[in-house]
Amino acid sequence: MKQCTHVEALPHPEPAALDETCPECLLEGTDPVQLRLCLTCGHVGCCDSSPNRHATRHHRETGHPVMRTFEPGEDWRWCFVDHVLV
């Protein structure tokens, strides 16, 4: 079974967005479907079901490897590099 090689070394950042939404969606006037939190820097971005997929875009631009769901009642993480749920 494939495992994530990044999650153990990650910090536990606070969300960078004070209003707990995707700041890029807010600026663009679009609505996020669900939110994701970057576990490297705390960037909040929308999921891949959202029109602009800002969480994935953030990973591509920064190389930050792991995000977690930022939805109430959910508790999972995704490693973009290893393509595995953590």
C-alpha positions in Angstrom: 0.0 0.0 0.0 1.4 3.4 -1.0 1.9 5.9 1.8 2.5 9.6 2.1 6.2 10.5 2.8 5.4 14.1 3.7 2.7 14.3 6.4 4.9 13.5 9.4 7.2 16.5 8.8 4.4 19.1 8.3 3.5 21.9 10.7 -0.1 22.5 11.9 -0.8 26.0 10.6 -3.8 28.1 11.4 -6.0 29.0 8.4 -4.6 32.0 6.5 -8.1 33.2 5.6 -9.8 35.0 8.4 -13.3 34.5 7.0 -12.9 30.8 6.3 -13.5 30.9 2.6 -11.4 30.6 -0.5 -9.9 34.1 -0.9 -9.4 33.6 -4.6 -13.1 32.7 -5.1 -14.0 35.7 -3.1 -11.9 38.0 -5.3 -13.2 36.4 -8.5 -16.9 36.3 -7.4 -17.2 32.6 -7.6 -18.5 30.2 -5.0 -16.4 27.4 -3.6 -18.0 23.9 -3.3 -15.8 22.8 -0.4 -12.6 24.1 1.2 -9.2 22.6 1.7 -6.4 23.8 4.1 -2.7 23.6 3.1 -0.8 21.9 5.9 2.4 23.7 5.0 1.2 27.4 5.1 -2.5 27.5 6.0 -3.7 28.7 2.6 -7.4 28.0 2.3 -8.5 27.0 -1.2 -11.5 25.5 -2.9 -11.7 21.9 -3.9 -11.5 20.3 -7.4 -15.3 20.3 -7.7 -15.2 24.1 -7.5 -14.9 26.1 -10.8 -11.3 27.2 -10.4 -9.7 24.5 -8.2 -7.7 26.9 -6.1 -6.3 24.3 -3.6 -4.8 22.2 -6.5 -3.6 25.4 -8.1 -1.9 26.4 -4.8 -0.1 23.0 -4.7 1.1 23.4 -8.3 2.4 27.0 -7.7 4.1 26.3 -4.3 4.9 22.5 -4.3 3.2 22.3 -0.8 2.5 18.5 -0.7 -0.5 17.9 1.7 -3.8 19.5 2.3 -6.7 18.6 4.6 -10.4 19.0 4.3 -11.6 22.2 5.9 -15.2 21.1 6.1 -16.9 20.6 9.4 -17.3 17.0 10.5 -14.7 15.7 8.0 -11.2 14.6 8.9 -9.0 13.5 6.0 -5.9 14.6 4.2 -4.6 14.3 0.6 -1.0 14.2 -0.5 -0.8 15.7 -4.0 2.7 14.3 -4.5 2.1 10.7 -3.5 -1.6 10.7 -4.7 -2.8 9.1 -1.5 -5.3 9.8 1.3 -3.6 10.2 4.6 
